[in-house]
């Protein structure tokens, strides 16, 4: 009996030992699995490293990585390494990249024509006004939802490029008369009616060609964000800029919706929280940076910033109402145009 009991105890110990080894192995494999299952998302944007919007996009990725604590990692690809400004919408829709920066007035009108409303001169008084239209008005919200559905994207963060103003080599831009005979660069279709109404000659020209065009006199007037004047050294030729701002070029960090909706809920909440926090900083930052560029334009480059006001501003606004908006009406639905014109600034 003692021998049998002893043998039985040995067999039990052997079974337990095997079980312990199996559990340990399982735990080991489990820890390896956690490491292997770290989610990776790629963030693509076209801006160079010195662009203000690029800095906020990088901060977004860094903060998400910090809070994700190894569960999610955002890898950043700047300067169009993956996709350029005109390619990113299609890339996001197809899932070729997980996160990308879309400039609304560049990428979205190619998918939903009514998004042209965002670049109508004089339509919105601020970034907040424009966003409020897209989020709070029935027509604007329907347009926004349609755009996201057709591009298969989800908004993570506002990362605006900045307010748009007109700058010239040789005109003070202080009246309607001061525009006549200028030679302008056109980037968007929505610019044409205004240039025509002002008696300005224009030609379509990409950003890369503007410096040489200004240098040679091919063009002498551009619509641009202040950061563009500095980033591309256009202030070597431009001498006058006009306020108030004409429009607001908002940019968005967007995620492929399939990828984003497939993330655990807590990670989605965290990403949106980071986007909300940094988006507010980015919006204040781009307006402050724009003001700083204009101050540098004046103090370091001898530039003049004209503020159109009084009778000259009233005449300009009347020109928009009588000639520009009717010409632009074909670019958006009548209901969208009317809703935007009637949407109050917050």
Short mmCIF file of the C-alpha atoms (twelve columns), coordinates in Angstrom:
data_MODEL
# 
_entry.id   MODEL 
# 
loop_
_atom_site.group_PDB 
_atom_site.id 
_atom_site.type_symbol 
_atom_site.label_atom_id 
_atom_site.label_alt_id 
_atom_site.label_comp_id 
_atom_site.label_asym_id 
_atom_site.label_seq_id 
_atom_site.Cartn_x 
_atom_site.Cartn_y 
_atom_site.Cartn_z 
_atom_site.pdbx_PDB_model_num 
ATOM 1   C CA . UNK A 1   0.000   0.000   0.000   1 
ATOM 2   C CA . UNK A 2   2.822   2.376   0.815   1 
ATOM 3   C CA . UNK A 3   4.509   1.676   -2.524  1 
ATOM 4   C CA . UNK A 4   1.255   2.188   -4.458  1 
ATOM 5   C CA . UNK A 5   0.543   5.406   -2.545  1 
ATOM 6   C CA . UNK A 6   4.032   6.673   -3.263  1 
ATOM 7   C CA . UNK A 7   3.699   5.922   -6.992  1 
ATOM 8   C CA . UNK A 8   0.326   7.608   -7.078  1 
ATOM 9   C CA . UNK A 9   1.797   10.764  -5.527  1 
ATOM 10  C CA . UNK A 10  4.564   10.754  -8.144  1 
ATOM 11  C CA . UNK A 11  2.046   10.508  -10.939 1 
ATOM 12  C CA . UNK A 12  0.032   13.439  -9.526  1 
ATOM 13  C CA . UNK A 13  3.185   15.541  -9.171  1 
ATOM 14  C CA . UNK A 14  4.125   14.757  -12.771 1 
ATOM 15  C CA . UNK A 15  0.694   15.749  -14.021 1 
ATOM 16  C CA . UNK A 16  0.818   18.993  -12.024 1 
ATOM 17  C CA . UNK A 17  4.294   19.765  -13.306 1 
ATOM 18  C CA . UNK A 18  3.183   19.312  -16.890 1 
ATOM 19  C CA . UNK A 19  0.169   21.541  -16.231 1 
ATOM 20  C CA . UNK A 20  2.341   24.250  -14.706 1 
ATOM 21  C CA . UNK A 21  4.708   24.135  -17.679 1 
ATOM 22  C CA . UNK A 22  1.737   24.388  -20.039 1 
ATOM 23  C CA . UNK A 23  0.292   27.349  -18.189 1 
ATOM 24  C CA . UNK A 24  3.657   29.098  -18.194 1 
ATOM 25  C CA . UNK A 25  4.010   28.490  -21.896 1 
ATOM 26  C CA . UNK A 26  0.526   29.836  -22.487 1 
ATOM 27  C CA . UNK A 27  1.281   32.952  -20.490 1 
ATOM 28  C CA . UNK A 28  4.477   33.440  -22.434 1 
ATOM 29  C CA . UNK A 29  2.703   33.088  -25.725 1 
ATOM 30  C CA . UNK A 30  0.003   35.433  -24.478 1 
ATOM 31  C CA . UNK A 31  2.494   38.173  -23.700 1 
ATOM 32  C CA . UNK A 32  4.058   37.749  -27.122 1 
ATOM 33  C CA . UNK A 33  0.600   37.975  -28.673 1 
ATOM 34  C CA . UNK A 34  -0.070  41.307  -26.939 1 
ATOM 35  C CA . UNK A 35  3.117   42.749  -28.394 1 
ATOM 36  C CA . UNK A 36  2.374   41.358  -31.847 1 
ATOM 37  C CA . UNK A 37  -1.149  42.761  -31.834 1 
ATOM 38  C CA . UNK A 38  -0.153  46.420  -31.369 1 
ATOM 39  C CA . UNK A 39  -2.312  48.392  -33.785 1 
ATOM 40  C CA . UNK A 40  -0.436  50.581  -36.237 1 
ATOM 41  C CA . UNK A 41  -1.954  53.486  -38.148 1 
ATOM 42  C CA . UNK A 42  -0.146  55.578  -40.750 1 
ATOM 43  C CA . UNK A 43  -0.682  59.346  -40.863 1 
ATOM 44  C CA . UNK A 44  0.010   60.954  -44.248 1 
ATOM 45  C CA . UNK A 45  0.149   64.693  -44.913 1 
ATOM 46  C CA . UNK A 46  1.637   66.804  -47.693 1 
ATOM 47  C CA . UNK A 47  2.986   69.693  -45.590 1 
ATOM 48  C CA . UNK A 48  6.691   70.156  -45.085 1 
ATOM 49  C CA . UNK A 49  8.114   70.012  -41.561 1 
ATOM 50  C CA . UNK A 50  8.132   73.806  -41.056 1 
ATOM 51  C CA . UNK A 51  4.441   74.280  -41.870 1 
ATOM 52  C CA . UNK A 52  2.329   75.219  -38.855 1 
ATOM 53  C CA . UNK A 53  -0.323  72.606  -39.658 1 
ATOM 54  C CA . UNK A 54  2.368   69.917  -39.928 1 
ATOM 55  C CA . UNK A 55  3.503   70.691  -36.393 1 
ATOM 56  C CA . UNK A 56  0.020   70.137  -34.988 1 
ATOM 57  C CA . UNK A 57  -0.435  66.919  -36.982 1 
ATOM 58  C CA . UNK A 58  2.811   65.609  -35.513 1 
ATOM 59  C CA . UNK A 59  1.709   66.595  -32.005 1 
ATOM 60  C CA . UNK A 60  -1.520  64.685  -32.566 1 
ATOM 61  C CA . UNK A 61  0.361   61.491  -33.421 1 
ATOM 62  C CA . UNK A 62  2.762   61.873  -30.509 1 
ATOM 63  C CA . UNK A 63  -0.013  62.447  -27.975 1 
ATOM 64  C CA . UNK A 64  -2.071  59.519  -29.247 1 
ATOM 65  C CA . UNK A 65  0.988   57.265  -29.015 1 
ATOM 66  C CA . UNK A 66  1.653   58.450  -25.482 1 
ATOM 67  C CA . UNK A 67  -1.877  57.820  -24.231 1 
ATOM 68  C CA . UNK A 68  -2.242  54.524  -26.100 1 
ATOM 69  C CA . UNK A 69  0.606   53.094  -23.992 1 
ATOM 70  C CA . UNK A 70  1.682   50.472  -26.517 1 
ATOM 71  C CA . UNK A 71  -1.765  49.412  -27.732 1 
ATOM 72  C CA . UNK A 72  -1.774  51.761  -30.727 1 
ATOM 73  C CA . UNK A 73  0.986   53.502  -32.651 1 
ATOM 74  C CA . UNK A 74  0.600   56.268  -35.231 1 
ATOM 75  C CA . UNK A 75  3.505   56.455  -37.693 1 
ATOM 76  C CA . UNK A 76  3.897   59.822  -39.440 1 
ATOM 77  C CA . UNK A 77  4.723   60.307  -43.133 1 
ATOM 78  C CA . UNK A 78  5.120   64.059  -43.891 1 
ATOM 79  C CA . UNK A 79  5.892   65.990  -47.082 1 
ATOM 80  C CA . UNK A 80  3.760   63.775  -49.304 1 
ATOM 81  C CA . UNK A 81  5.920   60.695  -48.739 1 
ATOM 82  C CA . UNK A 82  2.848   58.497  -49.093 1 
ATOM 83  C CA . UNK A 83  0.192   60.651  -50.766 1 
ATOM 84  C CA . UNK A 84  -0.021  64.198  -52.071 1 
ATOM 85  C CA . UNK A 85  -2.650  66.862  -51.480 1 
ATOM 86  C CA . UNK A 86  -4.852  65.678  -54.361 1 
ATOM 87  C CA . UNK A 87  -4.353  61.950  -53.760 1 
ATOM 88  C CA . UNK A 88  -5.174  61.675  -50.089 1 
ATOM 89  C CA . UNK A 89  -8.981  61.592  -50.389 1 
ATOM 90  C CA . UNK A 90  -8.917  58.579  -52.698 1 
ATOM 91  C CA . UNK A 91  -6.249  56.872  -50.604 1 
ATOM 92  C CA . UNK A 92  -8.318  57.220  -47.433 1 
ATOM 93  C CA . UNK A 93  -11.478 56.044  -49.126 1 
ATOM 94  C CA . UNK A 94  -9.735  52.927  -50.438 1 
ATOM 95  C CA . UNK A 95  -8.033  52.202  -47.110 1 
ATOM 96  C CA . UNK A 96  -4.575  52.642  -48.636 1 
ATOM 97  C CA . UNK A 97  -3.699  54.726  -45.571 1 
ATOM 98  C CA . UNK A 98  -5.366  54.930  -42.178 1 
ATOM 99  C CA . UNK A 99  -5.188  58.675  -41.404 1 
ATOM 100 C CA . UNK A 100 -4.615  61.645  -43.687 1 
ATOM 101 C CA . UNK A 101 -4.796  65.438  -43.784 1 
ATOM 102 C CA . UNK A 102 -7.423  66.780  -46.188 1 
ATOM 103 C CA . UNK A 103 -7.693  70.459  -47.069 1 
ATOM 104 C CA . UNK A 104 -11.446 70.762  -47.433 1 
ATOM 105 C CA . UNK A 105 -11.570 73.207  -50.337 1 
ATOM 106 C CA . UNK A 106 -9.050  71.100  -52.295 1 
ATOM 107 C CA . UNK A 107 -10.192 67.535  -51.708 1 
ATOM 108 C CA . UNK A 108 -13.892 67.488  -50.917 1 
ATOM 109 C CA . UNK A 109 -15.450 69.422  -53.851 1 
ATOM 110 C CA . UNK A 110 -14.185 66.728  -56.224 1 
ATOM 111 C CA . UNK A 111 -16.447 64.281  -54.381 1 
ATOM 112 C CA . UNK A 112 -19.363 66.513  -53.368 1 
ATOM 113 C CA . UNK A 113 -19.728 69.657  -55.474 1 
ATOM 114 C CA . UNK A 114 -21.614 71.563  -52.777 1 
ATOM 115 C CA . UNK A 115 -18.468 71.654  -50.638 1 
ATOM 116 C CA . UNK A 116 -17.343 74.516  -52.903 1 
ATOM 117 C CA . UNK A 117 -19.320 76.709  -50.508 1 
ATOM 118 C CA . UNK A 118 -16.317 76.662  -48.146 1 
ATOM 119 C CA . UNK A 119 -14.214 78.715  -50.576 1 
ATOM 120 C CA . UNK A 120 -16.826 81.331  -51.516 1 
ATOM 121 C CA . UNK A 121 -15.247 84.744  -50.798 1 
ATOM 122 C CA . UNK A 122 -16.872 86.621  -47.957 1 
ATOM 123 C CA . UNK A 123 -19.233 83.762  -47.096 1 
ATOM 124 C CA . UNK A 124 -17.907 82.977  -43.609 1 
ATOM 125 C CA . UNK A 125 -16.526 85.324  -40.985 1 
ATOM 126 C CA . UNK A 126 -14.211 82.842  -39.266 1 
ATOM 127 C CA . UNK A 127 -13.229 79.192  -39.031 1 
ATOM 128 C CA . UNK A 128 -15.766 78.792  -36.246 1 
ATOM 129 C CA . UNK A 129 -18.495 80.294  -38.430 1 
ATOM 130 C CA . UNK A 130 -17.719 77.872  -41.256 1 
ATOM 131 C CA . UNK A 131 -17.616 74.866  -38.933 1 
ATOM 132 C CA . UNK A 132 -20.863 75.920  -37.310 1 
ATOM 133 C CA . UNK A 133 -22.540 75.898  -40.719 1 
ATOM 134 C CA . UNK A 134 -21.373 72.339  -41.389 1 
ATOM 135 C CA . UNK A 135 -22.300 71.079  -37.927 1 
ATOM 136 C CA . UNK A 136 -25.298 73.113  -36.778 1 
ATOM 137 C CA . UNK A 137 -27.398 74.011  -39.818 1 
ATOM 138 C CA . UNK A 138 -29.622 71.368  -41.381 1 
ATOM 139 C CA . UNK A 139 -28.296 71.928  -44.912 1 
ATOM 140 C CA . UNK A 140 -24.684 72.192  -43.824 1 
ATOM 141 C CA . UNK A 141 -24.880 69.096  -41.648 1 
ATOM 142 C CA . UNK A 142 -26.453 67.084  -44.448 1 
ATOM 143 C CA . UNK A 143 -23.645 68.219  -46.764 1 
ATOM 144 C CA . UNK A 144 -21.006 67.291  -44.185 1 
ATOM 145 C CA . UNK A 145 -22.529 63.843  -43.576 1 
ATOM 146 C CA . UNK A 146 -22.777 63.195  -47.309 1 
ATOM 147 C CA . UNK A 147 -19.120 64.143  -47.763 1 
ATOM 148 C CA . UNK A 148 -17.942 61.808  -45.016 1 
ATOM 149 C CA . UNK A 149 -20.106 58.960  -46.298 1 
ATOM 150 C CA . UNK A 150 -18.843 59.308  -49.875 1 
ATOM 151 C CA . UNK A 151 -15.196 59.527  -48.806 1 
ATOM 152 C CA . UNK A 152 -15.534 56.790  -46.150 1 
ATOM 153 C CA . UNK A 153 -13.832 59.039  -43.599 1 
ATOM 154 C CA . UNK A 154 -14.267 60.092  -39.974 1 
ATOM 155 C CA . UNK A 155 -13.148 63.431  -38.551 1 
ATOM 156 C CA . UNK A 156 -10.444 63.165  -35.899 1 
ATOM 157 C CA . UNK A 157 -9.171  66.728  -35.619 1 
ATOM 158 C CA . UNK A 158 -9.421  70.214  -37.094 1 
ATOM 159 C CA . UNK A 159 -5.976  71.322  -38.308 1 
ATOM 160 C CA . UNK A 160 -6.624  74.478  -40.360 1 
ATOM 161 C CA . UNK A 161 -4.251  75.844  -42.991 1 
ATOM 162 C CA . UNK A 162 -5.401  79.358  -42.258 1 
ATOM 163 C CA . UNK A 163 -7.355  82.376  -43.444 1 
ATOM 164 C CA . UNK A 164 -7.116  83.391  -47.108 1 
ATOM 165 C CA . UNK A 165 -6.242  86.911  -48.247 1 
ATOM 166 C CA . UNK A 166 -5.170  88.627  -51.473 1 
ATOM 167 C CA . UNK A 167 -1.598  89.861  -51.936 1 
ATOM 168 C CA . UNK A 168 -0.049  91.778  -54.825 1 
ATOM 169 C CA . UNK A 169 3.295   92.928  -56.148 1 
ATOM 170 C CA . UNK A 170 2.172   96.358  -57.310 1 
ATOM 171 C CA . UNK A 171 -1.331  97.209  -56.074 1 
ATOM 172 C CA . UNK A 172 -2.423  98.447  -52.665 1 
ATOM 173 C CA . UNK A 173 -5.702  96.533  -53.083 1 
ATOM 174 C CA . UNK A 174 -7.569  99.326  -51.328 1 
ATOM 175 C CA . UNK A 175 -10.509 99.621  -53.750 1 
ATOM 176 C CA . UNK A 176 -12.251 97.822  -56.591 1 
ATOM 177 C CA . UNK A 177 -10.489 100.129 -59.037 1 
ATOM 178 C CA . UNK A 178 -7.083  99.054  -57.697 1 
ATOM 179 C CA . UNK A 179 -7.633  95.512  -59.005 1 
ATOM 180 C CA . UNK A 180 -8.135  96.341  -62.652 1 
ATOM 181 C CA . UNK A 181 -5.417  95.070  -64.955 1 
ATOM 182 C CA . UNK A 182 -3.754  92.808  -62.404 1 
ATOM 183 C CA . UNK A 183 -2.512  89.350  -63.417 1 
ATOM 184 C CA . UNK A 184 -3.558  86.763  -60.875 1 
ATOM 185 C CA . UNK A 185 -2.847  83.150  -60.155 1 
ATOM 186 C CA . UNK A 186 -5.973  80.991  -59.954 1 
ATOM 187 C CA . UNK A 187 -5.954  77.800  -57.928 1 
ATOM 188 C CA . UNK A 188 -9.662  77.061  -57.410 1 
ATOM 189 C CA . UNK A 189 -12.607 77.334  -59.749 1 
ATOM 190 C CA . UNK A 190 -14.414 79.471  -57.187 1 
ATOM 191 C CA . UNK A 191 -11.817 82.222  -57.689 1 
ATOM 192 C CA . UNK A 192 -12.769 82.899  -61.309 1 
ATOM 193 C CA . UNK A 193 -16.001 84.880  -60.779 1 
ATOM 194 C CA . UNK A 194 -14.301 87.302  -58.381 1 
ATOM 195 C CA . UNK A 195 -11.315 87.856  -60.655 1 
ATOM 196 C CA . UNK A 196 -13.663 88.469  -63.588 1 
ATOM 197 C CA . UNK A 197 -15.823 90.896  -61.639 1 
ATOM 198 C CA . UNK A 198 -12.718 92.828  -60.560 1 
ATOM 199 C CA . UNK A 199 -11.312 93.022  -64.097 1 
ATOM 200 C CA . UNK A 200 -8.329  90.825  -63.273 1 
ATOM 201 C CA . UNK A 201 -6.585  88.586  -65.813 1 
ATOM 202 C CA . UNK A 202 -5.884  85.151  -64.373 1 
ATOM 203 C CA . UNK A 203 -4.363  81.784  -65.150 1 
ATOM 204 C CA . UNK A 204 -4.379  78.467  -63.355 1 
ATOM 205 C CA . UNK A 205 -1.071  77.827  -61.641 1 
ATOM 206 C CA . UNK A 206 0.062   75.270  -59.088 1 
ATOM 207 C CA . UNK A 207 1.805   76.302  -55.903 1 
ATOM 208 C CA . UNK A 208 5.224   75.152  -57.114 1 
ATOM 209 C CA . UNK A 209 5.090   77.532  -60.067 1 
ATOM 210 C CA . UNK A 210 4.086   80.684  -58.197 1 
ATOM 211 C CA . UNK A 211 7.582   81.802  -57.138 1 
ATOM 212 C CA . UNK A 212 8.898   81.799  -60.702 1 
ATOM 213 C CA . UNK A 213 5.691   83.386  -62.008 1 
ATOM 214 C CA . UNK A 214 6.047   86.256  -59.526 1 
ATOM 215 C CA . UNK A 215 9.734   86.554  -60.306 1 
ATOM 216 C CA . UNK A 216 9.155   86.842  -64.054 1 
ATOM 217 C CA . UNK A 217 6.021   88.957  -63.861 1 
ATOM 218 C CA . UNK A 218 3.807   86.243  -65.307 1 
ATOM 219 C CA . UNK A 219 1.494   86.961  -62.364 1 
ATOM 220 C CA . UNK A 220 1.539   89.756  -59.830 1 
ATOM 221 C CA . UNK A 221 -1.365  88.841  -57.550 1 
ATOM 222 C CA . UNK A 222 -2.284  85.739  -55.530 1 
ATOM 223 C CA . UNK A 223 -4.861  84.520  -53.066 1 
ATOM 224 C CA . UNK A 224 -3.037  82.719  -50.286 1 
ATOM 225 C CA . UNK A 225 -2.879  81.951  -46.599 1 
ATOM 226 C CA . UNK A 226 -0.324  84.140  -44.789 1 
ATOM 227 C CA . UNK A 227 1.815   81.103  -44.043 1 
ATOM 228 C CA . UNK A 228 2.231   80.602  -47.795 1 
ATOM 229 C CA . UNK A 229 3.767   84.066  -48.168 1 
ATOM 230 C CA . UNK A 230 6.516   83.054  -45.762 1 
ATOM 231 C CA . UNK A 231 6.828   79.312  -46.408 1 
ATOM 232 C CA . UNK A 232 7.392   79.779  -50.152 1 
ATOM 233 C CA . UNK A 233 9.290   83.099  -49.850 1 
ATOM 234 C CA . UNK A 234 6.704   84.899  -51.975 1 
ATOM 235 C CA . UNK A 235 7.263   87.999  -49.883 1 
ATOM 236 C CA . UNK A 236 10.439  88.544  -51.853 1 
ATOM 237 C CA . UNK A 237 8.110   89.950  -54.528 1 
ATOM 238 C CA . UNK A 238 4.749   90.664  -52.870 1 
ATOM 239 C CA . UNK A 239 4.476   94.133  -51.352 1 
ATOM 240 C CA . UNK A 240 0.788   94.501  -50.475 1 
ATOM 241 C CA . UNK A 241 -1.764  92.284  -48.707 1 
ATOM 242 C CA . UNK A 242 -5.429  93.039  -48.093 1 
ATOM 243 C CA . UNK A 243 -7.630  92.473  -45.068 1 
ATOM 244 C CA . UNK A 244 -10.222 91.405  -44.036 1 
ATOM 245 C CA . UNK A 245 -9.705  87.774  -44.896 1 
ATOM 246 C CA . UNK A 246 -11.744 86.470  -47.814 1 
ATOM 247 C CA . UNK A 247 -12.255 82.871  -46.724 1 
ATOM 248 C CA . UNK A 248 -10.923 80.218  -44.353 1 
ATOM 249 C CA . UNK A 249 -9.043  77.149  -45.555 1 
ATOM 250 C CA . UNK A 250 -9.904  74.493  -43.003 1 
ATOM 251 C CA . UNK A 251 -7.999  71.234  -42.970 1 
ATOM 252 C CA . UNK A 252 -8.960  68.007  -41.258 1 
ATOM 253 C CA . UNK A 253 -7.162  64.954  -39.940 1 
ATOM 254 C CA . UNK A 254 -9.466  62.229  -41.228 1 
ATOM 255 C CA . UNK A 255 -9.407  58.480  -40.650 1 
ATOM 256 C CA . UNK A 256 -10.571 55.714  -42.935 1 
ATOM 257 C CA . UNK A 257 -13.927 54.913  -41.297 1 
ATOM 258 C CA . UNK A 258 -13.584 51.144  -41.580 1 
ATOM 259 C CA . UNK A 259 -10.243 51.226  -39.770 1 
ATOM 260 C CA . UNK A 260 -11.374 53.735  -37.149 1 
ATOM 261 C CA . UNK A 261 -14.660 51.982  -36.372 1 
ATOM 262 C CA . UNK A 262 -12.776 48.720  -35.987 1 
ATOM 263 C CA . UNK A 263 -10.721 50.058  -33.100 1 
ATOM 264 C CA . UNK A 264 -11.713 49.307  -29.502 1 
ATOM 265 C CA . UNK A 265 -14.155 51.899  -28.181 1 
ATOM 266 C CA . UNK A 266 -11.771 53.252  -25.559 1 
ATOM 267 C CA . UNK A 267 -9.095  53.886  -28.198 1 
ATOM 268 C CA . UNK A 268 -11.606 55.679  -30.416 1 
ATOM 269 C CA . UNK A 269 -12.661 57.848  -27.503 1 
ATOM 270 C CA . UNK A 270 -9.051  58.639  -26.655 1 
ATOM 271 C CA . UNK A 271 -8.211  59.626  -30.255 1 
ATOM 272 C CA . UNK A 272 -11.220 61.936  -30.455 1 
ATOM 273 C CA . UNK A 273 -10.298 63.448  -27.097 1 
ATOM 274 C CA . UNK A 274 -6.787  64.216  -28.313 1 
ATOM 275 C CA . UNK A 275 -8.206  65.614  -31.548 1 
ATOM 276 C CA . UNK A 276 -10.602 67.887  -29.671 1 
ATOM 277 C CA . UNK A 277 -7.891  69.241  -27.396 1 
ATOM 278 C CA . UNK A 278 -5.265  69.824  -30.077 1 
ATOM 279 C CA . UNK A 279 -7.807  71.028  -32.632 1 
ATOM 280 C CA . UNK A 280 -8.680  73.964  -30.410 1 
ATOM 281 C CA . UNK A 281 -4.988  74.748  -29.965 1 
ATOM 282 C CA . UNK A 282 -4.356  74.443  -33.711 1 
ATOM 283 C CA . UNK A 283 -7.210  76.813  -34.541 1 
ATOM 284 C CA . UNK A 284 -5.967  79.498  -32.165 1 
ATOM 285 C CA . UNK A 285 -2.405  78.824  -33.256 1 
ATOM 286 C CA . UNK A 286 -3.011  79.248  -36.983 1 
ATOM 287 C CA . UNK A 287 -4.757  82.577  -36.499 1 
ATOM 288 C CA . UNK A 288 -1.975  83.823  -34.223 1 
ATOM 289 C CA . UNK A 289 0.653   82.556  -36.670 1 
ATOM 290 C CA . UNK A 290 -1.118  84.300  -39.545 1 
ATOM 291 C CA . UNK A 291 -1.069  87.591  -37.665 1 
ATOM 292 C CA . UNK A 292 2.620   87.115  -36.875 1 
ATOM 293 C CA . UNK A 293 3.431   86.478  -40.545 1 
ATOM 294 C CA . UNK A 294 1.726   89.712  -41.545 1 
ATOM 295 C CA . UNK A 295 3.659   91.605  -38.882 1 
ATOM 296 C CA . UNK A 296 6.889   90.093  -40.188 1 
ATOM 297 C CA . UNK A 297 5.782   90.932  -43.732 1 
ATOM 298 C CA . UNK A 298 5.602   94.570  -42.689 1 
ATOM 299 C CA . UNK A 299 8.561   94.856  -40.355 1 
ATOM 300 C CA . UNK A 300 11.115  92.645  -42.113 1 
ATOM 301 C CA . UNK A 301 10.103  92.863  -45.773 1 
ATOM 302 C CA . UNK A 302 8.717   96.371  -46.126 1 
ATOM 303 C CA . UNK A 303 5.229   95.133  -46.924 1 
ATOM 304 C CA . UNK A 304 1.971   96.993  -46.466 1 
ATOM 305 C CA . UNK A 305 -1.246  95.459  -45.119 1 
ATOM 306 C CA . UNK A 306 -4.307  97.331  -46.365 1 
ATOM 307 C CA . UNK A 307 -7.543  97.064  -44.423 1 
ATOM 308 C CA . UNK A 308 -10.397 97.663  -46.849 1 
ATOM 309 C CA . UNK A 309 -13.096 99.509  -44.951 1 
ATOM 310 C CA . UNK A 310 -15.771 102.180 -45.181 1 
ATOM 311 C CA . UNK A 311 -17.128 102.964 -48.641 1 
ATOM 312 C CA . UNK A 312 -14.501 100.815 -50.352 1 
ATOM 313 C CA . UNK A 313 -15.521 97.769  -48.301 1 
ATOM 314 C CA . UNK A 314 -19.218 98.427  -48.893 1 
ATOM 315 C CA . UNK A 315 -18.572 98.643  -52.651 1 
ATOM 316 C CA . UNK A 316 -16.607 95.380  -52.545 1 
ATOM 317 C CA . UNK A 317 -19.380 93.615  -50.617 1 
ATOM 318 C CA . UNK A 318 -21.962 94.875  -53.109 1 
ATOM 319 C CA . UNK A 319 -19.850 93.475  -55.947 1 
ATOM 320 C CA . UNK A 320 -19.890 90.088  -54.235 1 
ATOM 321 C CA . UNK A 321 -23.664 90.221  -53.885 1 
ATOM 322 C CA . UNK A 322 -24.464 91.498  -57.381 1 
ATOM 323 C CA . UNK A 323 -21.920 89.705  -59.572 1 
ATOM 324 C CA . UNK A 324 -19.821 87.127  -57.732 1 
ATOM 325 C CA . UNK A 325 -22.392 85.074  -55.811 1 
ATOM 326 C CA . UNK A 326 -24.761 84.784  -58.807 1 
ATOM 327 C CA . UNK A 327 -21.840 83.524  -60.899 1 
ATOM 328 C CA . UNK A 328 -20.865 81.086  -58.172 1 
ATOM 329 C CA . UNK A 329 -24.428 79.819  -57.761 1 
ATOM 330 C CA . UNK A 330 -23.938 77.087  -60.359 1 
ATOM 331 C CA . UNK A 331 -21.211 75.530  -58.199 1 
ATOM 332 C CA . UNK A 332 -23.535 74.687  -55.301 1 
ATOM 333 C CA . UNK A 333 -27.174 73.780  -54.759 1 
ATOM 334 C CA . UNK A 334 -29.533 76.760  -54.260 1 
ATOM 335 C CA . UNK A 335 -30.549 75.483  -50.831 1 
ATOM 336 C CA . UNK A 336 -26.941 75.214  -49.647 1 
ATOM 337 C CA . UNK A 337 -26.094 78.711  -50.869 1 
ATOM 338 C CA . UNK A 338 -29.158 80.228  -49.221 1 
ATOM 339 C CA . UNK A 339 -28.526 78.385  -45.953 1 
ATOM 340 C CA . UNK A 340 -24.888 79.508  -45.862 1 
ATOM 341 C CA . UNK A 341 -25.809 83.125  -46.583 1 
ATOM 342 C CA . UNK A 342 -28.358 83.064  -43.771 1 
ATOM 343 C CA . UNK A 343 -26.283 81.165  -41.211 1 
ATOM 344 C CA . UNK A 344 -25.352 83.501  -38.355 1 
ATOM 345 C CA . UNK A 345 -21.806 83.737  -37.094 1 
ATOM 346 C CA . UNK A 346 -21.392 82.193  -33.624 1 
# 
